[in-house]
């Protein structure tokens, strides 16, 4: 074990993971969105991004990002746009409804568990 690790590091990570799960449950109850969907809406705030840019900004794998994009499209919160200079490029933007939901999420007072308050 190196100097930066403590014996209860895994237990602390477990507690953080559980706390993030609690936050996700709040998002599901309030907006019907999981954490990755909410993060994607916040990532797209007033901009157009390709899938790889969304993945990088939200910290997701590309395959995970594809599922999130599809889910948000199905919910009417996101739409595809062809690239202006190269029609082979695909970009994603918020719909009008998606923009409204994104603003609601941004203004929502999430009840953050204590263990996360220490980190944010």
Residue, then its C-alpha position, 0 to 999 in steps of 0.5 A: x500500500x502506498x502513502x496515499x492509500x488508506x486501509x478503508x479507501x475501498x469502503x470510502x469509495x463504496x460510500x461515495x458510489x452509494x451517495x451518487x446512486x442516491x442523487x441519481x434516484x432523486x433525478x429519476x424521481x424528479x425528471x425521469x432521467x438517470x445521471x448520464x442523461x442529466x450530465x449529457x443535457x448539461x454538457x450540451x447546454x446551448x451547443x452542438x457536439x458530436x458523440x465523441x465530444x459528449x463522451x469525453x465531456x461527460x466521462x462516458x465510454x462511446x458505447x455508453x454514450x450511444x445508449x444515452x443519446x438514443x434514450x434522450x432522442x426517444x424522450x424528445x430531449x435531443x436531436x441529430x443534425x448533419x454537419x454543415x461543412x461535411x454531411x457525414x458528421x453527426x452532431x447532437x443538440x437539445x430540443x426546445x423541451x431538452x433545453x427546458x429540462x436542462x434549465x430545470x436540472x441546473x436550477x434543481x436543489x439536489x439533496x447532496x449526501x454529506x460524503x459528497x458535500x465534502x468533495x464538491 
